[in-house]
Amino acid sequence: MSSSNLVSVTSPDHFKSLLSADLNRVSCLNFWAPWAEPCAAFNKVIEEKSSQFPSVLFLNIEAEELADISESFEIDAVPSFLLLRGHTLLARHSGSDATLLQTVLTQHAGTSSTSSAPLATSNATPQAPSAEPRQRTEEEIVARCHELMNKHKVVLFMKGNPTAPKCGFSRQTVGLLREQGVEFAWFDIFSDEEVRQTLKKVNDWPTFPQIIVKGELVGGLDILREMIENGEWQELMSAEEEDGDEKAE
């Protein structure tokens, strides 16, 4: 049975009323489509998280049926999810990354209500819940970095998101990639400080944005601009497309 905090949006007005009801509440927007197979599995994840995070409002939004809402958030792929507090964007991701969803929900809405610990008996001393989620080991964080770097052929680690970059370098990088017609995944480094700091070590690159192609660091904004000017970027993308065609055959 669906949680009371899990709602299927029926119209733009319905959406606005739900968000405006409590501007201090964290909302998770799940954009999906019935024809996209990954959405079916991720919708189940959303339902599970709605039970684990009862203070969060989870909104299922059929992307094509409610195109006005999708366009307002520049949704160009499903599944995609966003976290808002009122009307303020907290996190955004294109894809069905359940681990990332858990991370950002914990970060912005506190720990989930479920626990693997046994219930205390009536004569036991009550134990306070843990204030912080379990700290990840360095190996786990490095593995998470590599997982993100290999999520897509081109991955952009940036400050903010393509809709609302939080630094000029990130904004210019997004603009150049779009001018080149590049399809890319992205990750807001402000959403995970451990990933942010570890990426600097993993890639031996101290600044952001970082552009990753096929799991390997290409560089930052200046490198991208230089590669575009001398034709290296176009050659790299052409080579990647050819490799993809060969594998498809």
N, C-alpha and C positions, 0 to 999 in steps of 0.2 A: 504494500500500500504506500502511496506517495506521501512524503512529508508535507506538513502544512506550509513549510517555507519553500516548497518547490512548486513553481507556477509556470504554466504554459501561457506565453503571451499571445493574445488574440488580435491586438490592434495597436497602432502607435499611441492612441489615447490611453489604452489599458497599460501600456508600458510606462508612459509618463506618470500616470497615477500611482503605479506601484513604486517607482523610484522616488517620487515626491512625498510619499507617505511618511518616510523617516530619512532625513538627509544625513543622519549620523550612522545609518546602518550600512554594512558592507553588503554589496550585491555581486553575484557571480552570473555573468551573462554567457549562456551557452548557445552559440550559433550552430545550427545543424541543418541537414537536408535529408529527406527520406531516401534519396537515391545513393547517398554516400555511405558505403559499408562501414567505414571507421566510426561514423556517427552513432550507429546502433550500439556499439560497445561503449563508446564514451558517454552516451546518454545514461547508461547503467552506472558508470562511474559517478556522474553528476548526482544521480539518485542516492548513491551510497554516501557521498560527501554531504548531501543535504541532511542526512540523519546524523552524521558525525559533527556537523557544524550548525546547530539549530539557530544560532544567532544571525546566520548569513541568509540572505534572500537569494535563492537560486531561480533564475529565469531561463526557461527554454524558449529559444526564438528560432522559428523556421526561417532560414535566411532568405530564400527566394519568395516565400509567401509574404514576408514582411520586409520587402526590399527597402522601404524608406528608412527603417531602423538600421538595416545592414549597411546601407550607403552612408548613413550619418556616422558610422563607426569605421567606414572604409574596410568592410569585411570582403576579402577577395578569395577566401578559401574556407572550406568546412572540413572538420570541425574547427572552430576557433572559440576561445573564451577570453573574457575580460573581467577584471575585478574593479569595482567602483566603490567609493564611499560617497554616498549621495550622487553628485554628478562629477566627482573628481576621479580621474583614472588612476588606479593603483598598480595594475599589472595587465599585461596583454600577451597572448600567445596564439599563434596559428598552428594547430595540430592537436593531437590527442595525447598529450603528455600528462598522465595521471600523477606522476611523481612531482612534476613542477606545480600542478594544481594543488597538491597537498602542501607543498612548501609555501606557496604564496598565501593560501588560506590560513595556515598556521601563523605566518608572519603578520598578516593584517587582521586576523580575526581571533587570534589566540589558539590554544591547543584544542583539539577535538574533544568531544564529550565522551568518546568511547575509550576504554582502557583495557589492556589485557590482564591487569592485576585482578586477583579475586576480590569479591566483595567482603567487607569486614563483617564479622559476626557481631551480634548485639552487645557482647561483653568485651569486644576488642577496642583498643584505643584508636580513635579516628586518625587517619593519616591525611595530611594536607596534600592536595594534588601537586604534581611537579609543575613548577613555574615555567620551565623551559623544555622544549623537545630535546630528545637525545642529540648530543653533539656528534656530527659526522667526523669520521677519521680522515686524515689527510689522503689516504688511499681512496676513500669513498668520494671525496671532493674532486680529486684528479680524474677518477673514473667518470664522474658527472660531467666534468669539463669536456672530456673526449666524447661522451655520449651526445652532448649538445653540438659539438663541432661536426659530428657526423650525421646530424638530423636531416641535412639537406645538402645538395651539391654546393650551394653558396649559403653561408651563414654569416650574418652581421651581428657582432656583439657591440651594442651601442648604449648610449645614455638616453633613456626614455624609449619611445617607440616611434615607428615611421610616421604616425599621425601627429605625435607631439614630442619631437626630439627635445632633449634637455641640454643640448650644447650645439654650438654652430658647426662643429666638425661632424657630428652625427647627422645633422640636417643636410649638410653638403654631400655627405657620403650617400645618404638615401637618394638625394636628387640625382647624383651621377649614376647610381645603379638603375634607377628608373629610366633615365635618359637612354641607357644602353639596353633597355628592355629585359633586364635580368630579373628572373624570378628568384627570390631569396627568402630564407627564413631569418628570424631575428630574435635576439634575446636582450632584455633590458638588464644591464649589469647592476642597476640599483636594486633589483628585486632579490638579489642574492649576493651579499657581501663576500661570502667565502669563495664563491665561484669567481667573482670579480678579482680578488687578490690572487687566487691560484692560477687564473688564466695568464696573468703577467709572468708567472714563473714557467708555466707549461710552454708558452709560446715565446718566452724571452723577449717580450714586447711590453714596455711599461705603461703605455697609454691606450686610450680608446677613442674612436672605434677600432675594432679589429675585424678584418675581412678574412673569412676562411673559405677556401675552395677545396672540396673533396677531402675535408678533414685536416688540411694543412694551412698554416698562416700565410697569407699573401702580403699583408701589411696594413697600413692605415690609409687615411685620406690622401696624403701626399703621394704614396706609392700607387694608389688606385688612379689618381689623376695623371701621373706620369705614364702608367701603363696604357691608359686610354689614349693619351696623346701620341705615343709611339707605336700604337697598334698591338702591343703585347696582350692587352686584356681581351681584345676581340679574337686574337689567335687562341688564347687560353679557353675562351668560351666555345669557340668552334671545335677545338680538340675534344672538349668534354662532351659536346653534342655528338660528335662522331663516335666517341667511346660508348655513349649510351645507345646509339643506333646499332653498333656492332653487337652489344650485349643483347639487345632486343631480338636480333636475328638469330 
